[in-house]
Amino acid sequence: MKNIVITECDTGFGFNAAKYLAEQGHKVYAIMKNTTTTNTEAAKILSDFATTKNRNLSVVDLDVTSDQSLADIIKQIEHVDVFINNCGKDYEEPTEALSEGVYDAELDFNVIGNVPILNAISPMMRANKSGLFIQLISVGGRLTVMDLAFIKPANGP
């Protein structure tokens, strides 16, 4: 059994990976923000899944851009064997329709915003002299779509 931390578990890959890995017997920390507001439904579904299936899955409310939020979560996690960083966001609007400051916010979150959580988790892995770090990026790193034009530079070549 591994201790696995997965970010952005409110939808898609993170949501499904949290359920799958918990089903396999791992201890999963399913991280998402706004568990009491915009992500209430996803948090409830994962929590109910853990309860009804008797799985070791904890839904954790975390804003990866908040140092205090990161410090609080690190206190809850015993150790980390696998860290799956699934953080990222995009704006599904034509580039010219985005308001000023959105570009900086997207780049900051998708590029710079990933560093604090990695810096918070990696010392645990170093202390254990083991660990696996998986960084996921969007297909937007390889393909530019008209309404997602600005995600390309935030997601690599």
Wavefront OBJ file of the C-alpha trace (Angstrom):
o trace
v 0.000 0.000 0.000
v 1.329 3.417 -1.005
v 0.438 6.883 0.229
v -0.599 8.787 -2.884
v -1.305 12.506 -3.175
v -3.235 13.649 -6.251
v -4.015 17.289 -6.995
v -7.059 18.597 -8.848
v -9.391 15.708 -8.011
v -12.624 17.579 -8.637
v -13.021 16.269 -12.216
v -11.477 14.159 -14.919
v -8.195 12.364 -14.445
v -7.681 13.330 -10.797
v -11.209 12.297 -9.781
v -10.988 8.943 -11.563
v -7.402 8.243 -10.486
v -8.314 8.857 -6.831
v -11.133 6.311 -6.997
v -9.104 3.761 -8.957
v -6.026 3.943 -6.734
v -8.133 3.741 -3.568
v -9.842 0.662 -5.038
v -6.379 -0.880 -5.455
v -5.817 -0.514 -1.701
v -3.685 2.631 -1.595
v -4.130 5.521 0.836
v -5.207 8.420 -1.370
v -5.247 12.108 -0.527
v -7.613 13.583 -3.130
v -6.787 17.277 -3.227
v -9.138 19.905 -4.581
v -10.029 23.431 -3.635
v -13.412 24.848 -2.692
v -14.828 21.615 -1.256
v -17.569 23.585 0.483
v -18.525 25.754 -2.494
v -17.906 25.046 -6.192
v -16.556 21.514 -5.669
v -19.016 20.335 -3.023
v -20.531 17.680 -5.290
v -17.176 16.158 -6.305
v -15.980 16.147 -2.684
v -19.192 14.440 -1.552
v -19.032 11.799 -4.293
v -15.440 10.894 -3.386
v -16.168 10.916 0.355
v -19.261 8.758 -0.115
v -17.261 6.400 -2.342
v -14.650 6.005 0.397
v -17.311 5.351 3.039
v -19.500 2.923 1.088
v -16.560 0.979 -0.379
v -14.547 1.157 2.865
v -11.564 2.713 1.094
v -8.746 4.798 2.510
v -9.442 7.987 0.552
v -9.390 11.440 2.135
v -10.722 14.494 0.352
v -8.516 17.437 1.219
v -9.383 21.076 0.574
v -6.255 22.824 -0.633
v -5.557 25.998 -2.536
v -2.143 25.236 -4.070
v -1.422 28.955 -4.363
v -1.785 29.524 -0.585
v 1.272 28.979 1.622
v -0.947 28.587 4.719
v -3.151 26.038 2.987
v -0.043 24.071 1.969
v 1.359 24.159 5.500
v -1.953 22.864 6.865
v -2.109 19.931 4.450
v 1.481 18.870 5.068
v 0.564 18.409 8.751
v -2.184 15.942 7.724
v -0.046 13.738 5.472
v 2.121 11.097 7.173
v 4.410 10.536 4.210
v 4.224 10.517 0.433
v 5.181 7.610 -1.799
v 3.625 8.976 -4.999
v 2.737 12.558 -5.852
v 0.599 13.087 -8.957
v 0.537 16.773 -9.811
v -2.514 17.276 -11.972
v -2.904 21.036 -11.368
v -3.761 23.289 -14.233
v -6.450 25.518 -15.592
v -7.402 27.141 -18.823
v -9.875 29.686 -20.046
v -12.172 28.441 -22.782
v -12.541 31.710 -24.604
v -10.908 33.208 -27.669
v -7.649 34.838 -26.672
v -8.809 38.335 -27.665
v -11.882 37.991 -25.415
v -9.869 37.463 -22.230
v -9.691 40.361 -19.830
v -6.414 41.970 -18.879
v -4.498 40.019 -16.267
v -5.934 36.621 -17.230
v -2.772 35.743 -19.173
v -0.572 36.412 -16.157
v -2.940 34.530 -13.842
v -2.987 31.457 -16.108
v 0.790 31.361 -16.546
v 1.312 31.986 -12.847
v -0.998 29.152 -11.835
v 0.064 26.623 -14.478
v 3.801 27.262 -14.281
v 4.772 29.047 -11.080
v 1.799 27.735 -9.047
v 3.048 24.150 -9.254
v 6.330 24.936 -7.502
v 5.055 25.519 -3.915
v 3.281 22.166 -3.648
v 6.283 20.353 -5.093
v 8.511 22.167 -2.586
v 6.148 21.150 0.226
v 5.938 17.463 -0.789
v 9.495 16.721 -1.977
v 11.176 16.986 1.466
v 8.957 14.111 2.658
v 10.123 12.000 -0.261
v 13.743 12.961 0.332
v 13.454 12.039 4.013
v 12.172 8.592 3.010
v 14.858 8.313 0.313
v 12.139 7.249 -2.104
v 9.119 8.523 -3.972
v 7.642 8.988 -7.390
v 6.667 12.375 -8.787
v 4.324 12.447 -11.783
v 3.684 15.798 -13.472
v 0.719 15.863 -15.833
v 0.199 18.505 -18.470
v -2.571 19.203 -20.890
v -2.653 18.130 -24.493
v -2.534 21.909 -24.980
v 1.234 21.573 -24.784
v 1.192 19.809 -28.148
v -1.918 21.130 -29.845
v -3.267 24.638 -30.091
v -7.032 24.950 -30.273
v -8.627 28.232 -31.266
v -10.516 28.844 -28.016
v -7.656 27.586 -25.847
v -4.877 29.501 -27.555
v -3.162 30.688 -24.418
v -2.818 27.308 -22.724
v 0.016 26.351 -25.133
v 2.845 28.351 -23.531
v 1.763 27.240 -20.053
v 1.964 23.559 -20.942
v 5.271 23.132 -22.689
v 6.510 22.476 -26.210
l 1 2 3 4 5 6 7 8 9 10 11 12 13 14 15 16 17 18 19 20 21 22 23 24 25 26 27 28 29 30 31 32 33 34 35 36 37 38 39 40 41 42 43 44 45 46 47 48 49 50 51 52 53 54 55 56 57 58 59 60 61 62 63 64 65 66 67 68 69 70 71 72 73 74 75 76 77 78 79 80 81 82 83 84 85 86 87 88 89 90 91 92 93 94 95 96 97 98 99 100 101 102 103 104 105 106 107 108 109 110 111 112 113 114 115 116 117 118 119 120 121 122 123 124 125 126 127 128 129 130 131 132 133 134 135 136 137 138 139 140 141 142 143 144 145 146 147 148 149 150 151 152 153 154 155 156 157
